[in-house]
Amino acid sequence: MSNRRSFFKVAGIGIAAAAVPGLASASVSNISGNKGKIDFDLGVASYTLRDFTQEQALDMTARCGVNRITFKSMHLPLDSNKETIKKAIASCKEKGITLYGAGVITMKTKEQVDQAFEYAKAAELKMIIGVPYPAVLGYVEEKIKETDIKLAVHNHGPGDDLYPSAESVYDKIKNMDKRLGLCIDIGHTKRINRDPEQDVKDYFDRVFDIHIKDVTAATADGKTCIIGRGIINFPSFLKSMVELGYKGTLALEYEAEKEDPLPGMMESLGYVKGILATM
């Protein structure tokens, strides 16, 4: 009964966070009423908005009350010239949104690695979220040293022969430059029946970015769903992020309802903000 009451308390605050403009747009560091307690930010991975234009993606992100985004290639193509990239950055600034990274970018060859880093450099990004094939990891390390741009390797769970888990990434990069790290996707992590919270704890020294989503099952058949309606224990997960002192971004990657994702995005982020407001 206590758990049930706690659930409805958090759910109620989450609805308020989504519905009340002041709370929905509050910074994460202030939402708990204890400034400085929460060091991370909330954002959006633009794959969530893959059926929409760059402008629409930015507007919908802003409507969710968050101001950080990473662009997938459909919102800023990898072969964009410098002028196109400058326009995209200007659009982000105009709408009050920080473009903090790019990805997920797959890199199979040295040429693709070069393209990704030139793209990030032109956009003045500090981080790439990517899937560099093992054969080019050494070259990726060279580019990191050359540019001082971090690269966070993304895990994709079931069916991913390269990087199904954070552990599979960490094992390959642990002795490499410390600017080569992890973007842990907690939904895909859960779908291979691993504990996302424990994975973040175990590999925390290399966690640069986290993609948040909820899923319906801890199996390959698990589907993305609205946060709070699936099986991931978000109150516990978020509590750990605060206790660990995570300083990156929790980027919502909502893969469901691609034709109309905004309601699910708003409910998901409202639920997360509701949990944070109880801490």
C-alpha positions, 0 to 999 in steps of 0.5 A: 500500500505504501508503494502504491501511495508513493506511485500515485504521489509521483504520478501526480507530480509528474502530471503537474510537471507536464501541465504547469508551465512554470514547473515544466520549464524549471531547471533540473537543478532547481526542481527539487527545491535544493539548488545544486543537489542535482547536477545533470540536465534533461534533454532529447535525442532527436531520433525521437522526432525522426519524422519531423523537420529540424525546426519542428524537432526544436519546437517540440523539444522546447514544448517539453520544457527541456533545452538540450538536444542531440541531432541525428542525421535526419535533422542535420545531415552528416554531409552538411556544409559549414554554412548549413551547420552554422544555420542549424546552430543559430536556429538552436540558439534562437529557440533557446536550445543547446545542441550538445552532441550529435548521433548516433553516428555509425563509423565503419571506416576511417573516412566515416570517422573523419566525417563525424569528427569534421562535422562535430568540429564544425558544429563546435560540439564537445561530444559525438554519440556513436557506434565506431566499429572495433576495427576503427577504435584505434583511429577514433582514439587518435581523432579524440586526441587531435580534436579533444572531442569526446566520443560516447559509444552507444549500446543497442541491446538485443541483436547488436553484435557489436555493443549489446551492453555497456560492458561490451563497450567498456571491455574494448575501451577501458585501456584507451583515452578516457575521452572515449566513453559510454552513452548508456541506453537504459531501455536497450540495457533492460531488454537484454535483462541487465540492470541499467542502474547497476551498469551505470554504477559499474562503468560510471567513470566512462559514462558521458551520456545516458539515453532514457526510455522505458520498456515493456519487457526485459526481453528482445520483444520489449517495446519502448513505452511512456516512462512510468508505464514500463518495467524500469524502476525510475525512482531508484534509477534517478536516485542513483544518478543524484547520489553518483553525482552524474553531471551529463544529460539524461536524453529522452529517446522515445521511439514509440509513436513516431508520427505523434510522439509529443504526448508521450514525450511530455508525459515521460519527462513530466514523470521524471521531473515529478520524481526529481521533485520528491527528492 
